[in-house]
């Protein structure tokens, strides 16, 4: 069950991979966070919080967020080990 939740969440996030390179850059993550905020009726995150989220997710510090890094972030959020 938890694998299904992780896969669904990863697929939702990766839909914002506009250039199709299987990674998210800062702009793509920003667009994802904006859409989630809008869907939840919450204020848009300020740029500094988006940057902090990007830096937290970019575990290997290569300047993009890979699918594996998205999976790790989803698992952390859902409390899955």
N, C-alpha and C positions, 0 to 999 in steps of 0.2 A: 504493500500500500504506500509506504513512504517513498519508494522508488518512483511510483507513478506521480506522486505530488512533485517530486524533484524534477522529473522529466517535463511535466506540464509547465512548471515555473520557468525552467531553463528555456523551453520553446517559446514561451511568452516574451521573455527578455530578448532572446536572440532574433525575434522578428524585427528588432530595431537595428539589426546589422545591415545597414543600407547598402554597403558596397559588397556584401556577400563574401567577405574574407574570413568568416567564422570567428571574428573578434569584434569587440565594441571599443570604439575610441571615445574620447570625452564627449564629443557632440552627440553620438548615438546614445550613450548612457543618459545624457542630459534630456534628450527627447523622450526616452523611456520614463525617467523620473517625472517629467512634466505630465505625461499622459496618465500615469498612475495617480498623481496628485489631483488632476482634473477629474478622473473617474471617481475618486473618493471624496470629491468636493473639498479638498484641502488646499491651502495656499501652495503656490509653486515654491520649490526649494530655492534659497539664495545660491548664487554661484559658488560661494565658499563651501557650503555644505555639499553641493554636488561634487566639488573637487575632492573634498575629504572622503566621500563615498567612493569615488573613483580610485583614489590612492589606497584605500582600505581593501578594495576588491582586486587591485592589480598587485597580486602577491609577489610576482617576480620582477616587478618594476620595469617592464619592457615598454610601457607606454600604451598598452592595449589590454583589454580584459578578454581572456580566452574562454572558451566554453567550459573548460575545467575550473577556471576561476569563478565563473558564474555558478557552477554546481556547488563549489565550496561555500560561496556566499549564501546560496539558497539553503543548503544544509545547516549552516550556522543560524540562519533566520528561523528555520523550522525546528531547530534543536535536535537535528539528526546527526549521528556520529558516523 
